[in-house]
Structure formats: C-alpha cells, structure tokens
Amino acid sequence: MADRLQDRMNVSGPEGERFEQILTPSALEFIAKLDSAFAGRRRELLDARRQRRERIASGEETLGFRPETRAVRTDESWQVAYPAQGLEDRRVEITGPTDRKMTVNALNSGAKVWLADFEDATSPTWRNIIGGQLNLYDAIRRNIDFTDNGKRYTVGDEPATIVMRPRGWHLVEKHIRLDGRPVPASLVDFGLYFFHNARQLIARGSGPYFYLPKLESHEEARLWNDVFCFAQQELGIPRGTIRATVLIETITAAFEMEEILYELREHSAGLNAGRWDYIFSIIKTFGEAGADYVLPDRAQVTMTVPFMRAYTELLVRTCHRRGAHAIGGMAAFIPSRDPEVNATALRKVREDKEREAEAGFDGSWVAHPALVPVCREVFDGVLGGWPNQLGKLREDVEVGAQDLLNVASAGGEVTEQGVRSNINVALRYLDAWLRGSGAAAIFNLMEDAATAEIARCQVWQWLRNGTKLDDGTLVTHELAWQWLEEELADIRAELGTGNRLDDAREIFAEAALGEKLPNFFTTAAYARYLTEAG
C-alpha cells in the first residue's frame, strides 16, 4: 500500500518545522482510506444540496419537516448516548483558532470546553492547517507553551476539554491530492487529528470529540457516522468512543434536528445553535424569494426576534427529548479599552446568556477568555450543582414550519449605516483572512467567516430585491460601488502598507455585487489566493 500510495498521493504544501510529524506515511495512508471510502458519497451529497437549493429557489419545493422521516420523529423510544467523560458539564465553551497562543489561552480560560476550530475561525492556509494539528498534538500531550513579553505560558492543571471542529463538507484540501483530485478538507482535518490523538486522548480520560459544521440534512450526518465507524474499526478503537456535536446552522437542518441526532445517536454529544451561520443560511436560501425574506441591518437580527427564538427553543426541546446536550450560540464581543463600551457589551452578553439558560440550554459559547466568567456565572446560577439541564424537557414548546420560516417577523429597517457597516466589516475580515487570520477583532466583535458571509450576502440580497433604506433611498449597484470605494479608502488609510485590500475588494465584488450569489466566498477565494501561498 505504501508504494502504491506514493504513486497515487501528492502532498504539495510547503514544508514547515515538524510538519513531517503530522504527515507521516501511516497518517497519509489513513487519509487515503477515508477518501477512498467516502469521497464519492460526499460528492453525491453536495450534488443533492445543489439540486435541493435550486428546487427551493424555483418554488418547486417548500421547506418543511420531511414526511419520509416522520417515524423517527414520532418514535419516543430512542435516546442518544450518555454524555462521554469530559463532556458531562458544558456550561461554558470557548471557541477559537488553533494557533499556539490561542491554544494555551483557551485551555487555561476556565471554560469547560474549547472548540478548537479549523473552520470559520481559521484561514485555511497550509501552515495554519498543519500547524494547528501540531499544536493540538502538543496540547494533548501537555507539551505546549508560548512566551509573550518575556513571560512563559503553559497549560494549567485543569484544562478545557478539547472538541475539534473540522472544515465543512463543501471544502477541499488542495495541498493533498489523491489520484490527482483534492481530498475533502473534512476528512483531512478529522483524519489527522483522530489518527494521531485518539488513543492519547482516551488514555488521559477524555476522547476524540468533534463539532460538525454546516450540515444540511440527516444524510450528511449519516455520512459522518459512517466515517466514525470506519475510523474506529481501522484503529481498533471501541465503537461509540467518538462523540460529535452538530451545529444546527442551516435552515434545512433545522427541520431535521431529530433525524440528525438519530443518525449519530451512538456518537452524538448534542446540538449547538450556530446562530451566525444560521442567519447566513436563511439569507442565502431565500435570497431571491422576495421582500418577506429580506432581513434588516445585521445588528437588528437579535436572538429574540420570533423566527430565531423558534429555532433555538425547538433545538432545546429536541435535544432534551433525546437526552442530548443543547449548547447556545456564540457571544462575539471582545473587550474594549473603553469602560462604557465594555459595560454595555457585558450587559448584553449577560442578557443573552440569561435568556439561553432560562430557555434550557446546557451551556453556551464565548469567543474571548474575558467572557468566560459572565457566562459561567449565569449558568452556575441556573444549574446549581447539576452539570446540565437535560431534565428540562420544554414540553411547552410547539414550533411549526411556519414559525421557522417567518423571517418577516424580524421587522426592523435597512439603513445606510447598515449597508456601509457590512461592506466595511467584510473588507476588513477578508483582508485579515487573506493574511492568515480567520478570527479578526473588528469594532469590538470577533468576526469570523460566518459573520463575513452574512455581511456580503445581505448586500447582495438588498440589491437583488430592490430594498429601500429607512429614508426611502433605493439600494442600487451604483450606490453599493460608491460606498465600497469610500469604505475601502478609509480602511486603506487606516491600515497603511502591507494589506491585501485590493484582493479583498475583488472577492467582495464577486461575492456580493455579482449577478449570482456564490454559496460560500471561501471556496473560490481559497483556491485563488491561499493554495499557492501555503
């Protein structure tokens, strides 16, 4: 197999310090086996995604709970696996990329769980992907540190449980090709992490745990479950050792929460309300569906608007009915030097976490270590000595299809400030992403690929639907181009030399101002700008 693999597989990413420790012949052979077993089904499911999106856009299909899986939803007998060791208590989870500093800080943050993110918070350069695997390899073995201003930081005695998030099914890793074809990024991220660390994690009283992003159907969850069964069998690890939390962050997946839990039930660790991608999915899915699906300024789409509340309450109801954890969405605020800004933001974060805890969530996400205490305090107040709220069944919740689809319930307005803000944030984020940072602090918020997707999709939708601003001004392409150039000039003057704003402008123009709305800006931008850079 080794000789044949050398002929079939090509690893073209630039060499880096200790990269050979991750890209071992045995690990690459494992990746090749995963690819051979599952890449074909992945392509079929991506085709199914595209076809369904076209049916919805044309009005041929109306979204709803799928009749062919009704038996799964009405069967009261099944439950997911009992929470695995290290995942019993998830009251605070912190998210972030896998660079060395963030790895140490997240593990020491006081959060119960660290979502080690290879997706929205990571710019997928080769150096970030393989370097991130090395950092996790070292962290799991308690062999990681970094020095800042002469002070050395190491991992403490009670680190957070690591839950790794691989990239979504829609992405590929172009630096690893098998038979000339790029390998699915999901299989690369999962495979390398699982191959190198599964046994070590188990020996340390934890396990190989994952967050699964951007699923659109229970068939995609079934594919992941089959990947897990295959991987466990290949390495001789007991079936059911892997645990996975699925992010419900697409409108189609919101109608299949029960089915997704069912497919993964022996490997399931619950569901998460991936709020930012969920909004992105709604804008993308109904981009051409008319004024009833046009959202107001991003800042006005809060978690208390009816269609978002319906989605989160259904998630809690579904999870607890099946014995699964329900994890709340990310608070994107990061600390400011302005005490008034801090006070206002912390009040909003507290209110958000209080709403989630009251709704029955078992824990929630923050994007910065400084927010861990407020999230923990809120959930401590509700949980007391209990590790979760699985006993809170929320049988009072009744959510129908019309509740999930009632986008018009958001109300609100579109303003010039809202359009300009989307353009400005998207440009700043794209510049950071192109320079290798997938989590960018912008105007006191931690922006990632999901929020950048919202920003560019909203501009496209407002243009497509002839949306008027609160002052009656029509959002036109001429106006959008004018504001794009004005915002670009301001940012360019602020950032100075060394930026990649010209490339960011090009990506934004294609992803927001074109005739067609690309599904993700990351796919084309990765291929064009990050593949060769390494």
Rosetta blueprint (number, residue, H / E / L):
1 M L
2 A H
3 D H
4 R H
5 L H
6 Q H
7 D H
8 R H
9 M E
10 N E
11 V E
12 S L
13 G L
14 P L
15 E L
16 G L
17 E L
18 R L
19 F H
20 E H
21 Q H
22 I H
23 L L
24 T L
25 P H
26 S H
27 A H
28 L H
29 E H
30 F H
31 I H
32 A H
33 K H
34 L H
35 D H
36 S H
37 A H
38 F H
39 A H
40 G H
41 R H
42 R H
43 R H
44 E H
45 L H
46 L H
47 D H
48 A H
49 R H
50 R H
51 Q H
52 R H
53 R H
54 E H
55 R H
56 I H
57 A H
58 S H
59 G L
60 E L
61 E L
62 T L
63 L L
64 G L
65 F L
66 R L
67 P H
68 E H
69 T H
70 R H
71 A H
72 V H
73 R H
74 T H
75 D L
76 E L
77 S L
78 W L
79 Q L
80 V L
81 A L
82 Y L
83 P L
84 A L
85 Q L
86 G L
87 L L
88 E L
89 D L
90 R L
91 R L
92 V E
93 E E
94 I E
95 T E
96 G E
97 P L
98 T L
99 D L
100 R H
101 K H
102 M H
103 T H
104 V H
105 N H
106 A H
107 L H
108 N L
109 S L
110 G L
111 A L
112 K L
113 V E
114 W E
115 L E
116 A E
117 D E
118 F L
119 E L
120 D L
121 A L
122 T L
123 S L
124 P L
125 T L
126 W H
127 R H
128 N H
129 I H
130 I H
131 G H
132 G H
133 Q H
134 L H
135 N H
136 L H
137 Y H
138 D H
139 A H
140 I H
141 R L
142 R L
143 N L
144 I L
145 D E
146 F E
147 T E
148 D E
149 N L
150 G L
151 K E
152 R E
153 Y E
154 T E
155 V L
156 G L
157 D L
158 E L
159 P L
160 A L
161 T E
162 I E
163 V E
164 M E
165 R E
166 P L
167 R L
168 G L
169 W L
170 H L
171 L L
172 V E
173 E E
174 K E
175 H E
176 I E
177 R E
178 L E
179 D L
180 G L
181 R E
182 P E
183 V E
184 P E
185 A H
186 S H
187 L H
188 V H
189 D H
190 F H
191 G H
192 L H
193 Y H
194 F H
195 F H
196 H H
197 N H
198 A H
199 R H
200 Q H
201 L H
202 I H
203 A H
204 R L
205 G L
206 S L
207 G L
208 P L
209 Y E
210 F E
211 Y E
212 L E
213 P L
214 K L
215 L L
216 E L
217 S L
218 H H
219 E H
220 E H
221 A H
222 R H
223 L H
224 W H
225 N H
226 D H
227 V H
228 F H
229 C H
230 F H
231 A H
232 Q H
233 Q H
234 E H
235 L H
236 G L
237 I L
238 P L
239 R L
240 G L
241 T L
242 I L
243 R E
244 A E
245 T E
246 V E
247 L E
248 I E
249 E L
250 T L
251 I H
252 T H
253 A H
254 A H
255 F L
256 E L
257 M H
258 E H
259 E H
260 I H
261 L H
262 Y H
263 E H
264 L L
265 R L
266 E L
267 H L
268 S E
269 A E
270 G E
271 L E
272 N E
273 A E
274 G L
275 R H
276 W H
277 D H
278 Y H
279 I H
280 F H
281 S H
282 I H
283 I H
284 K H
285 T H
286 F L
287 G L
288 E L
289 A L
290 G L
291 A H
292 D H
293 Y H
294 V L
295 L L
296 P L
297 D L
298 R H
299 A H
300 Q H
301 V L
302 T L
303 M L
304 T L
305 V L
306 P H
307 F H
308 M H
309 R H
310 A H
311 Y H
312 T H
313 E H
314 L H
315 L H
316 V H
317 R H
318 T H
319 C H
320 H H
321 R H
322 R L
323 G L
324 A L
325 H L
326 A E
327 I E
328 G E
329 G E
330 M E
331 A E
332 A L
333 F E
334 I L
335 P L
336 S L
337 R L
338 D L
339 P H
340 E H
341 V H
342 N H
343 A H
344 T H
345 A H
346 L H
347 R H
348 K H
349 V H
350 R H
351 E H
352 D H
353 K H
354 E H
355 R H
356 E H
357 A H
358 E H
359 A H
360 G L
361 F L
362 D L
363 G E
364 S E
365 W E
366 V E
367 A L
368 H L
369 P H
370 A H
371 L H
372 V H
373 P H
374 V H
375 C H
376 R H
377 E H
378 V H
379 F H
380 D H
381 G H
382 V H
383 L H
384 G L
385 G L
386 W L
387 P L
388 N L
389 Q L
390 L L
391 G L
392 K L
393 L L
394 R L
395 E L
396 D L
397 V L
398 E L
399 V L
400 G L
401 A H
402 Q H
403 D H
404 L H
405 L H
406 N L
407 V H
408 A H
409 S H
410 A H
411 G L
412 G L
413 E L
414 V L
415 T L
416 E H
417 Q H
418 G H
419 V H
420 R H
421 S H
422 N H
423 I H
424 N H
425 V H
426 A H
427 L H
428 R H
429 Y H
430 L H
431 D H
432 A H
433 W H
434 L H
435 R L
436 G L
437 S L
438 G L
439 A L
440 A E
441 A E
442 I E
443 F L
444 N L
445 L E
446 M E
447 E E
448 D L
449 A H
450 A H
451 T H
452 A H
453 E H
454 I H
455 A H
456 R H
457 C H
458 Q H
459 V H
460 W H
461 Q H
462 W H
463 L H
464 R H
465 N L
466 G L
467 T L
468 K E
469 L L
470 D L
471 D L
472 G L
473 T L
474 L E
475 V L
476 T L
477 H H
478 E H
479 L H
480 A H
481 W H
482 Q H
483 W H
484 L H
485 E H
486 E H
487 E H
488 L H
489 A H
490 D H
491 I H
492 R H
493 A H
494 E H
495 L H
496 G L
497 T L
498 G L
499 N L
500 R L
501 L H
502 D H
503 D H
504 A H
505 R H
506 E H
507 I H
508 F H
509 A H
510 E H
511 A H
512 A H
513 L L
514 G L
515 E L
516 K L
517 L L
518 P L
519 N L
520 F L
521 F H
522 T H
523 T H
524 A H
525 A H
526 Y H
527 A H
528 R H
529 Y H
530 L H
531 T L
532 E L
533 A L
534 G L
